[in-house]
Amino acid sequence: FVCVLVTRGFLCVDFLLLRGGRAGGPGPRAPPRSGIRRTGRRTRDNDPVTTDPRSPDADLHLGADRPSAAVEREPATRRRASRHHCFAVATPGLEPFVAAELEDLGLKSARIGTGGVRFTATSRQLYAANLWLRTATRVVVRIARFEARSFAALEHEAGRIAWDRWLAPDRPVRFRVSSSGSKLAHTGAIAERLHRVTDRHPAARPEPDRSLEVDPLETPAEQLVIVRAAHDEITISVDSSGAPLYQRGWRQDIAKAPLRESLAAALLLAARWDPDTPLIDPMCGSGTIAIEAALLARGLAPGRARGFAFADWPGFEPGTWASVVEHARRSEQDHQHRRGAPNAPIIASDRDGGAIAATMANATRAGVAGDLEIDQHAVSDIAGPPTGAGLLLSNPPYGRRVRGGTDIRDLYARLGAVARAELPGWRMALLVDDPALGRATGLRLTDALITTNGGIPVRLVVGPCDD
């Protein structure tokens, strides 16, 4: 009889273990598909946390100040999560273009937030996003979210993260820390504790508190980890991109006041340019707009000539990445087979010989020199194709005066006069820092995009040339 009870007891225990619960109550929820586990803590109102990670309340609040209701952590028992919680960082104003690109990649979960787009992705989709996104700055992956009001709590919670999945033992780590409304206010001390927990070499120079979007000093040899303390809640994310995504690998020759590649791509999209429409940039600088147009026309992946931080993660999946690259190569070949070389001319011109040389060198590295018409001449010598409509898209100088002391409004007035005379039926799109400069063209230009360029508030104004 005793043996029977023991046997039944073991059977009962086995049964309960299989259910994942305990006697007298329901079992805990299974880990969400993302692989991020939620703890059983209660909110300040003593209500149990029941937030679903797929609900809006579980989004990646990198750009928000309010804390979320739940604590999240990457379980140490899983080496590879089935889904990643990601945030594609974008220059303010470019978020809708990033969201559209993600949807084109099949990521229907994309949701626009402040300074970027939240989405969930498999490793394959994460790799593909880095390879294909034209308008994003970088993609980060959230690996933990927890509450910490003391450094002891910070070290305890951070010690439960599976760091060896994200940080290679011999790779320097840079913690970029920000804090607002938290007891842990000293960002340097937070970074110091995290270096201690991860047992990884810190980067050689101190890390200032900067926004995610501006990062002029980052080097690909370092793994960037973004730590945000907001109202005592700590969110930790790892950068999957490395160098910012606008660094495509081809722009090595730079003219004055260069335009980021991501912004150039956004200008083309905001101006609704398509590869069957002629394009002229009469102040091309280092050729960024024209080269981005040719890459877009050929269907080439913008990240095809560069590397990414995720390739150095211990959890990197080389077979998956090889498949993504091969799929991109086939996609490019199929695109070119269907469309061939760009049918409409893409013309890059500038009065400065150095700018023309930079454009030619950059276009050659990008593999699109044969798709461009590169000429040295002044704005007054603009001439479009004999027939048809097209787009004049440019990033003219800002400020009050140009070289030689001429009022910059005279440059815009001359540009408008030449466009009316030489480009009937065309449209003009100019990136300006002052709406008055758009009006100086004498054309009826309206806002198509408001963003920043190098920290300067700018807007893209678009309108017909024969107004």
C-alpha positions as CSV (number, residue, x, y, z in Angstrom):
1,F,0.0,0.0,0.0
2,V,2.9,2.4,0.8
3,C,4.5,1.5,-2.5
4,V,1.3,2.3,-4.3
5,L,1.1,5.7,-2.6
6,V,4.7,6.5,-3.4
7,T,4.2,5.4,-7.0
8,R,1.1,7.5,-7.3
9,G,2.9,10.4,-5.7
10,F,5.6,10.2,-8.3
11,L,3.0,9.9,-11.0
12,C,1.3,13.0,-9.6
13,V,4.5,14.9,-9.5
14,D,5.3,13.8,-13.1
15,F,1.9,14.9,-14.2
16,L,2.2,18.3,-12.5
17,L,5.7,18.8,-14.0
18,L,4.4,18.1,-17.4
19,R,1.7,20.7,-16.9
20,G,4.3,23.2,-15.8
21,G,2.3,24.1,-12.7
22,R,1.8,23.4,-9.0
23,A,-0.9,22.0,-6.9
24,G,-3.8,24.3,-6.2
25,G,-3.4,26.8,-9.1
26,P,-2.8,27.2,-12.8
27,G,0.7,26.9,-14.3
28,P,2.8,29.9,-15.4
29,R,2.5,31.1,-19.0
30,A,4.8,29.6,-21.6
31,P,7.6,32.0,-22.6
32,P,6.5,34.2,-25.5
33,R,7.7,33.5,-28.9
34,S,10.2,36.3,-28.8
35,G,12.3,34.4,-26.2
36,I,12.0,37.3,-23.7
37,R,10.7,36.2,-20.3
38,R,8.5,38.2,-18.1
39,T,8.9,38.0,-14.4
40,G,6.1,37.6,-11.9
41,R,6.4,41.0,-10.2
42,R,3.4,43.2,-9.5
43,T,2.8,46.7,-10.5
44,R,2.7,49.6,-8.1
45,D,-1.1,49.1,-7.9
46,N,-0.5,45.5,-6.8
47,D,-2.1,44.2,-10.0
48,P,-0.4,41.2,-11.6
49,V,1.5,41.9,-14.8
50,T,-0.3,40.3,-17.7
51,T,0.9,42.3,-20.6
52,D,1.3,40.3,-23.8
53,P,4.6,41.0,-25.5
54,R,2.8,41.4,-28.8
55,S,0.6,44.2,-27.5
56,P,1.4,47.9,-28.0
57,D,2.3,48.1,-24.2
58,A,5.2,45.7,-24.8
59,D,6.8,47.8,-27.6
60,L,10.4,49.0,-27.6
61,H,10.1,52.4,-25.9
62,L,13.6,53.7,-26.8
63,G,12.1,57.0,-27.7
64,A,9.6,57.4,-24.9
65,D,9.9,58.5,-21.3
66,R,7.0,56.5,-19.7
67,P,7.9,53.1,-18.2
68,S,6.2,50.0,-19.4
69,A,4.3,47.7,-17.0
70,A,6.5,44.6,-17.3
71,V,10.0,43.4,-16.7
72,E,11.6,41.4,-19.5
73,R,14.7,39.4,-19.7
74,E,16.4,37.2,-22.3
75,P,16.3,33.6,-20.7
76,A,19.8,32.2,-20.2
77,T,18.6,28.8,-21.1
78,R,17.9,29.7,-24.8
79,R,20.8,30.3,-27.1
80,R,18.7,31.7,-29.9
81,A,15.4,33.4,-29.6
82,S,12.8,32.6,-32.2
83,R,11.9,36.3,-32.5
84,H,13.8,39.5,-31.8
85,H,12.3,42.7,-30.5
86,C,13.9,45.3,-32.8
87,F,14.0,49.0,-33.2
88,A,15.1,50.6,-36.5
89,V,16.5,54.0,-35.6
90,A,15.7,56.8,-38.1
91,T,16.4,60.5,-38.5
92,P,13.3,62.3,-37.3
93,G,10.8,62.5,-40.2
94,L,12.1,59.4,-42.0
95,E,10.2,56.9,-39.8
96,P,7.4,56.4,-42.4
97,F,9.9,55.5,-45.1
98,V,11.6,53.0,-42.8
99,A,8.2,51.4,-41.9
100,A,7.4,51.1,-45.6
101,E,10.7,49.4,-46.3
102,L,10.2,47.0,-43.4
103,E,6.7,46.1,-44.7
104,D,8.2,45.5,-48.2
105,L,10.6,43.0,-46.5
106,G,7.5,41.2,-45.1
107,L,7.7,42.6,-41.6
108,K,4.0,43.5,-41.1
109,S,4.5,44.1,-37.4
110,A,6.3,47.4,-38.0
111,R,5.0,50.2,-35.9
112,I,6.2,53.8,-36.1
113,G,7.6,55.3,-32.8
114,T,9.5,58.3,-31.8
115,G,12.9,58.3,-33.7
116,G,12.3,55.0,-35.4
117,V,10.2,51.9,-36.0
118,R,9.5,49.0,-33.7
119,F,9.2,45.5,-35.2
120,T,9.7,41.8,-34.3
121,A,11.9,39.7,-36.5
122,T,13.6,36.3,-36.9
123,S,17.3,36.2,-37.2
124,R,16.9,36.0,-41.0
125,Q,14.6,39.0,-41.1
126,L,17.0,40.9,-38.8
127,Y,19.9,40.2,-41.1
128,A,17.8,41.2,-44.2
129,A,16.7,44.4,-42.6
130,N,20.3,45.5,-42.1
131,L,21.2,44.5,-45.7
132,W,18.2,46.2,-47.4
133,L,17.1,49.3,-45.4
134,R,18.0,52.5,-47.3
135,T,16.5,55.1,-44.9
136,A,17.3,53.7,-41.5
137,T,20.4,54.6,-39.3
138,R,20.8,51.4,-37.5
139,V,18.8,48.4,-36.1
140,V,19.1,47.5,-32.4
141,V,17.8,44.5,-30.6
142,R,16.3,44.7,-27.1
143,I,17.7,41.9,-24.9
144,A,16.4,43.0,-21.5
145,R,14.0,45.2,-19.6
146,F,13.9,45.3,-15.8
147,E,13.4,47.5,-12.8
148,A,16.5,48.7,-10.8
149,R,16.6,51.4,-8.1
150,S,20.1,50.5,-6.8
151,F,23.4,49.4,-8.3
152,A,23.0,46.1,-6.5
153,A,19.7,45.5,-8.2
154,L,21.2,46.6,-11.6
155,E,24.1,44.1,-11.2
156,H,21.8,41.3,-10.1
157,E,19.4,41.7,-13.0
158,A,22.1,42.3,-15.6
159,G,23.9,39.2,-14.3
160,R,20.9,37.1,-15.4
161,I,21.2,38.2,-19.1
162,A,22.8,35.7,-21.5
163,W,25.5,38.1,-22.5
164,D,27.6,35.3,-24.1
165,R,25.0,35.2,-26.9
166,W,25.6,38.8,-27.9
167,L,29.2,39.8,-26.8
168,A,32.3,38.1,-28.1
169,P,34.9,37.5,-25.4
170,D,37.7,39.4,-27.3
171,R,35.6,42.3,-28.6
172,P,35.5,45.7,-26.8
173,V,32.1,46.8,-25.6
174,R,30.8,50.3,-25.5
175,F,27.8,51.0,-23.2
176,R,25.9,54.1,-24.3
177,V,23.9,55.1,-21.3
178,S,21.1,57.6,-20.8
179,S,19.1,58.3,-17.6
180,S,16.0,60.3,-16.9
181,G,13.8,60.3,-13.8
182,S,15.7,57.3,-12.2
183,K,17.5,56.8,-9.0
184,L,20.4,55.5,-11.0
185,A,21.4,58.9,-12.5
186,H,25.1,58.5,-13.0
187,T,25.5,57.1,-16.5
188,G,29.2,56.5,-16.1
189,A,28.6,54.4,-13.0
190,I,25.9,52.4,-14.8
191,A,28.4,51.6,-17.6
192,E,31.1,50.7,-15.1
193,R,28.8,48.2,-13.3
194,L,27.7,46.6,-16.6
195,H,31.3,46.2,-17.7
196,R,31.9,44.4,-14.4
197,V,28.9,42.1,-14.9
198,T,29.7,41.3,-18.6
199,D,33.5,40.8,-17.9
200,R,34.2,42.4,-21.3
201,H,36.9,44.9,-22.2
202,P,35.6,48.5,-22.3
203,A,36.2,50.6,-25.4
204,A,39.3,52.8,-25.2
205,R,37.6,56.2,-25.0
206,P,34.8,57.4,-22.8
207,E,31.3,57.3,-24.2
208,P,29.3,60.5,-24.0
209,D,25.5,60.5,-23.7
210,R,24.4,61.0,-27.3
211,S,21.2,60.2,-29.2
212,L,20.9,57.0,-31.1
213,E,20.9,58.8,-34.4
214,V,24.1,60.7,-34.3
215,D,27.2,58.6,-33.8
216,P,30.2,60.1,-35.6
217,L,32.9,58.2,-33.5
218,E,31.6,54.7,-33.6
219,T,34.0,52.1,-35.0
220,P,33.0,48.7,-36.3
221,A,35.5,46.9,-34.0
222,E,33.3,47.8,-30.9
223,Q,30.0,46.3,-29.9
224,L,27.6,49.1,-29.0
225,V,25.1,48.4,-26.2
226,I,22.4,51.0,-25.6
227,V,21.3,51.3,-22.0
228,R,18.3,53.5,-21.1
229,A,17.2,54.2,-17.5
230,A,13.8,55.8,-17.4
231,H,11.8,56.1,-14.2
232,D,13.8,53.3,-12.6
233,E,13.2,50.9,-15.5
234,I,16.3,49.7,-17.4
235,T,16.1,48.8,-21.1
236,I,19.2,47.2,-22.6
237,S,19.6,46.8,-26.4
238,V,22.5,45.6,-28.6
239,D,23.3,47.2,-31.9
240,S,23.1,44.8,-34.8
241,S,24.4,47.2,-37.5
242,G,27.9,48.3,-36.4
243,A,28.7,51.4,-38.5
244,P,25.6,53.4,-39.2
245,L,23.6,52.0,-42.1
246,Y,24.0,55.2,-44.2
247,Q,27.7,54.2,-44.4
248,R,27.2,52.0,-47.5
249,G,31.0,51.5,-48.1
250,W,31.3,53.4,-51.4
251,R,31.4,57.1,-50.3
252,Q,35.0,57.7,-49.6
253,D,35.5,60.9,-51.5
254,I,33.5,63.7,-49.9
255,A,32.7,67.2,-51.1
256,K,31.6,70.1,-48.9
257,A,28.5,69.7,-46.8
258,P,27.9,66.0,-47.7
259,L,24.4,64.5,-47.6
260,R,23.9,61.2,-45.8
261,E,23.0,58.3,-48.0
262,S,19.9,57.5,-45.9
263,L,18.6,61.0,-46.3
264,A,19.3,61.0,-50.1
265,A,17.3,57.8,-50.4
266,A,14.4,59.4,-48.4
267,L,14.5,62.5,-50.6
268,L,14.0,60.3,-53.7
269,L,11.1,58.5,-52.1
270,A,9.5,61.7,-50.7
271,A,9.7,63.3,-54.1
272,R,8.0,60.2,-55.6
273,W,10.8,59.6,-58.1
274,D,10.7,56.4,-60.1
275,P,13.4,54.9,-62.3
276,D,11.6,55.6,-65.5
277,T,11.7,59.4,-64.9
278,P,14.8,61.5,-65.8
279,L,16.6,62.9,-62.8
280,I,19.0,65.9,-62.5
281,D,21.0,67.0,-59.5
282,P,22.7,70.3,-60.6
283,M,24.6,70.7,-57.4
284,C,25.6,67.1,-56.9
285,G,28.5,67.5,-54.4
286,S,29.9,64.0,-53.9
287,G,27.1,62.5,-56.0
288,T,25.0,61.0,-53.2
289,I,21.6,61.7,-54.6
290,A,22.5,60.4,-58.1
291,I,24.2,57.3,-56.8
292,E,21.4,56.4,-54.5
293,A,19.0,56.8,-57.4
294,A,21.1,54.5,-59.6
295,L,21.2,51.9,-56.7
296,L,17.4,52.1,-56.3
297,A,16.9,51.8,-60.1
298,R,19.0,48.7,-60.3
299,G,17.4,47.1,-57.2
300,L,20.8,46.8,-55.5
301,A,20.9,46.1,-51.7
302,P,22.4,49.3,-50.1
303,G,24.4,47.2,-47.6
304,R,25.9,44.8,-50.2
305,A,29.4,46.3,-49.8
306,R,29.8,46.5,-46.0
307,G,29.8,44.3,-42.9
308,F,27.5,44.3,-39.8
309,A,28.0,43.9,-36.1
310,F,25.7,40.9,-35.9
311,A,28.3,38.8,-37.8
312,D,30.5,39.1,-34.6
313,W,27.9,37.9,-32.2
314,P,28.6,34.4,-30.7
315,G,25.0,33.6,-31.6
316,F,25.5,34.5,-35.3
317,E,24.0,32.1,-37.7
318,P,26.4,32.0,-40.7
319,G,24.2,29.7,-42.7
320,T,21.2,32.0,-42.4
321,W,23.3,35.0,-43.4
322,A,24.7,33.2,-46.4
323,S,21.1,32.4,-47.5
324,V,20.1,36.1,-47.1
325,V,23.0,37.2,-49.2
326,E,22.3,34.6,-51.9
327,H,18.6,35.6,-51.9
328,A,19.7,39.3,-52.3
329,R,22.0,38.4,-55.2
330,R,19.2,36.5,-57.0
331,S,16.8,39.4,-56.4
332,E,19.3,41.9,-57.9
333,Q,19.7,39.6,-60.9
334,D,16.0,39.2,-61.4
335,H,15.4,42.9,-61.1
336,Q,18.1,43.7,-63.7
337,H,16.8,41.0,-66.0
338,R,13.3,42.5,-65.9
339,R,14.4,46.2,-66.1
340,G,17.9,46.2,-67.4
341,A,20.0,49.3,-66.9
342,P,18.1,52.5,-65.9
343,N,16.1,53.6,-68.9
344,A,15.9,57.3,-68.0
345,P,19.0,59.4,-67.6
346,I,20.4,60.2,-64.1
347,I,22.5,63.4,-64.4
348,A,24.9,64.7,-61.8
349,S,26.5,68.1,-62.4
350,D,28.3,70.7,-60.4
351,R,30.4,73.8,-61.1
352,D,33.2,72.5,-58.9
353,G,35.8,70.1,-60.4
354,G,36.5,68.5,-57.1
355,A,32.9,67.6,-56.6
356,I,32.8,66.0,-60.1
357,A,35.9,64.0,-59.3
358,A,34.4,62.8,-56.0
359,T,31.2,61.8,-57.7
360,M,32.9,59.8,-60.4
361,A,35.1,58.0,-57.8
362,N,32.1,57.2,-55.5
363,A,30.0,56.1,-58.4
364,T,32.7,53.7,-59.6
365,R,33.0,52.2,-56.1
366,A,29.2,51.8,-55.9
367,G,29.2,50.0,-59.3
368,V,26.9,52.5,-61.0
369,A,29.3,54.9,-62.8
370,G,28.0,53.6,-66.2
371,D,24.4,54.5,-65.2
372,L,25.2,58.2,-64.6
373,E,25.9,61.2,-66.7
374,I,28.4,63.3,-64.8
375,D,29.1,66.8,-66.1
376,Q,30.9,69.9,-64.8
377,H,28.9,73.1,-65.4
378,A,27.1,75.8,-63.6
379,V,23.4,75.9,-62.7
380,S,22.7,78.3,-65.6
381,D,23.8,75.6,-68.1
382,I,21.2,73.0,-67.0
383,A,19.5,71.3,-70.0
384,G,17.1,68.4,-69.7
385,P,16.3,65.7,-72.2
386,P,14.5,67.0,-75.4
387,T,11.1,65.6,-74.4
388,G,9.2,64.3,-71.4
389,A,8.9,65.2,-67.8
390,G,11.5,64.7,-65.1
391,L,12.7,65.6,-61.6
392,L,15.3,68.2,-60.6
393,L,16.3,67.1,-57.1
394,S,19.1,68.8,-55.2
395,N,20.6,69.8,-51.8
396,P,21.7,73.4,-52.5
397,P,23.8,75.4,-50.1
398,Y,22.2,76.8,-46.9
399,G,23.0,80.0,-45.0
400,R,22.9,83.6,-46.2
401,R,25.8,83.8,-48.7
402,V,27.6,81.5,-51.1
403,R,31.2,81.6,-52.2
404,G,32.1,85.0,-53.5
405,G,29.8,86.9,-51.2
406,T,26.7,86.6,-53.4
407,D,23.3,86.5,-51.6
408,I,22.2,82.9,-51.6
409,R,18.7,83.9,-52.6
410,D,20.1,84.9,-56.0
411,L,21.3,81.3,-56.5
412,Y,17.8,80.0,-55.8
413,A,16.2,82.7,-58.1
414,R,18.6,81.7,-60.9
415,L,17.8,78.1,-60.4
416,G,14.1,78.7,-60.6
417,A,14.5,80.8,-63.8
418,V,16.6,78.2,-65.5
419,A,14.1,75.4,-64.6
420,R,11.2,77.4,-66.0
421,A,13.1,78.0,-69.3
422,E,14.8,74.6,-69.8
423,L,12.6,72.1,-67.9
424,P,9.0,72.6,-68.8
425,G,6.8,69.8,-67.5
426,W,9.4,68.9,-64.9
427,R,9.1,69.0,-61.1
428,M,11.6,70.6,-58.8
429,A,12.5,69.3,-55.3
430,L,14.9,71.2,-53.1
431,L,16.2,70.5,-49.6
432,V,16.2,73.9,-47.8
433,D,16.6,75.1,-44.2
434,D,14.4,78.1,-44.8
435,P,11.1,78.1,-46.6
436,A,12.0,81.6,-47.9
437,L,14.7,80.0,-50.1
438,G,12.1,77.8,-51.8
439,R,10.0,80.9,-52.5
440,A,13.0,82.7,-53.9
441,T,12.8,80.3,-56.9
442,G,9.6,81.9,-58.0
443,L,8.0,78.5,-58.1
444,R,5.1,77.2,-56.1
445,L,6.9,74.7,-53.9
446,T,5.2,72.9,-51.0
447,D,6.5,70.8,-48.2
448,A,6.9,67.1,-48.9
449,L,9.2,66.2,-46.0
450,I,10.4,67.8,-42.7
451,T,13.5,66.4,-41.1
452,T,17.1,67.3,-40.1
453,N,20.4,67.3,-42.0
454,G,23.5,67.3,-39.8
455,G,21.4,68.6,-36.9
456,I,19.9,71.4,-39.0
457,P,16.1,71.5,-39.4
458,V,15.4,71.2,-43.1
459,R,12.5,70.5,-45.4
460,L,12.0,69.1,-48.9
461,V,9.9,71.5,-51.0
462,V,8.5,70.2,-54.2
463,G,6.5,71.7,-57.1
464,P,6.2,72.1,-60.9
465,C,8.9,73.9,-62.8
466,D,6.6,75.7,-65.2
467,D,4.4,77.3,-62.6
